[in-house]
Amino acid sequence: MSPSTHAISLSIPSSVYSSGSQVKGEVLLDFRQLTQDKIQEVHVKLRGFAQTLVTRDRTTLREVQPLIYSNLSVWSHGSEYPAPGSDLLRLPFYFHLPDNLPPSFQYSGFQKSASVLYSVTAVGVRPGTFQMNRRVRTPLVILPMDQLGMQVRRAMPSASFRTVYVEEKMRRGLWGDYGTARIEFSFPDVRVLPLFCDIPYQIKIVTTTAALSAAKAHALPAGKPLFPSPPSAHTDIDFKLCRCVYIRAKRFTAVGESDVAFILGEGTNPSKPHPAVVMEAQEKVWTPLRAPFEKEKAAADERGVWVQKVKFTSKMRITVPPTFATRLIHSEHFLYMRVPFAGIGNDLKLRVPVTINSGIDASMQLDQPGSSVGEGDAPPPPPMLDLPPAYWDVNDRDWSSLDEKD
């Protein structure tokens, strides 16, 4: 959209900003429209706040925590004019962001919501009792500066792995002997998981059948699956990143849990590119069960188990708001994996708490160019951080808290 369409427009580079850095941009004034709108002054305002809302029965409580409140006066009537032959005046501005800001964030659940919102707003002041000021707002994406995450990012390729596991006994029906299934999940042994980088991982699934004689074991049909059978494809595994949000709004508190990223299986978007998954399946192995000092039995009578193993190797990239805590909002993350097996109630589940950091120590310029935003427009969301559409909707009710009367 041409800047001349509106009296006031904002031009801000599309970036993911780091706390402690600068936000630079331009206010574009169209003097032909400026005169028609009777605008006498133009201010630029940087605002940031955390906001929570919790409903109990018929009572709703809302609390706001200010994070940034900065104003700049960039133009007043008679102070500056466009160059001869032009109606357009460009006015540069910049703000310095405070250190230790929480990340841009928005969550909405049943009878509760929480958000951390940042924006730059250009305000055209129109004196008079019944004259509404002109406002043009651009949401910003801000992440905490993270030296630790930068160190982890650099060390990631050479980091050793740590392994967590879960193991359970299971049987196909209500009766019968139990088999065993085990999930081993391995990922870098680091204190935090940084955003925007490839994090390698490995999923190993080992199953052991119920004990049976060698004669019965080798009499089983060659094509018949052994119970419990490991998954035959990575699409059979549900693997996702989840968030738990603790919310406080005055005397009310609430907890919400949500899925924020799907890595494997259910919920993944087939239209989006995903890292390749390498599968390694081993042939089943017969393992005799023999107690110490037990006398050898005839081969057909010897009891044992079939052991089956499969391994999946890939990488994941996290692009969601990192773990953080403010006076009103506390977020935590965990990786959740579910591997289904035949029978009732035989799903094997693994939950791994993780801390996610921004992994950046400076603002990140995005590939797309900065867009000029006119009154009532909303810029396209940057592709590098996953935020809900409401974050970019400048008419959303959460943003209305920034509409001061001044």
VENTA-V524250 format. One line per field, one symbol per residue. ss: DSSP state (H for helix, E for strand, L for the rest). phi: phi as a letter, one per 30 degrees, with the letter a starting at -180 (. if undefined). psi: psi as a letter, one per 30 degrees, with the letter a starting at -180 (. if undefined). Layout:
# VENTA-V524250
ss: ???
phi: ???
psi: ???
This chain:
# VENTA-V524250
ss: LLHHHLLEEEEELLEEEELLLEEEEEEEEEHHHHHHLLLLEEEEEEEEEEEEEEEELLEEEEEEEEEEEEEEEEEELLLLLLLLLLLEEEEEEEEELLLLLLLLEEEEELLEEEEEEEEEEEEEELLLLLLLLEEEEEELEEELLLHHHHHHHHHHHHLLEEEEEEEEEELLLLLLLLEEEEEEEEEELLLLEELLLEEEEEEEEEEELLLEEHHHHHHLLLLLLLLLLLLLLHHHEEEEEEEEEEEEELLEEEEEEEEEEEEELLLLLLLLLLLLLEEEELLLEEEELLLLLLLLLLLLLLEEEEEEEEEEEEEEELLELLLLELLLEEEEEEEEEEELLLLLLLLEEEEEEELEELLLLLLEELLLLLEEEELLLLLLLLLLLELLHHHHLLLLLLHHHHLLLL
phi: .deddbdbbcbbedbcdceiccccabccccdddddddhdcbbccbcbbacbbbbcbhccccbbbcdcbbbbbccabeidabddeibccbcbdaabcdddidddeaabbbdhaaaabcbacbcccdbdkdccddcbbcbdccbbddbddddddeddedcddccbcbbbbdabdbdbjdccbbbccccaedbdbcddibdcdabccbbbbdddaddddddddedcddccdcddcadddccbbcbbcccbbbhdcbabbbadcaccbiejdcddcdbedcccbccddbdbdcbdeidddcdedcdcabccbbbbcbabbbcbceddabbdcbbcbbadbbbcdbdjcicdcbbbbdbcccdibbadcddddddcdcceidbdddddcbdbdeddcddcddddddddddd
psi: kkffeleklkjkkjljkkkfakjkakkkkjfeeeeefhkflklkkkkklkklkkkkcgkkkkkkjkekjkkkjfklkfeklllkgkfkkkjlllkkkllhkllkkkkkajgklkljkklkkkkjkjlkegjklkkjkjkkkklkkjeeeeeeeefefgklllkllkklklleaflllkakkkkjkklkileljllglkjllkjkkkkkllklleeeeffkkefkkkkkklkflfffkjklklkkkkkkjcfkllkkklkfkkelbkfkjffkkkkkkkkjklkkkkjkjklkgkkklkeffkkalkkkkkkkkallkkhlklklkaffkkkllkkkkkjklllkggkkkkkjklkklegkglkjkleklkkkklkflklkkkffkjklffefjfglfeffffilf.
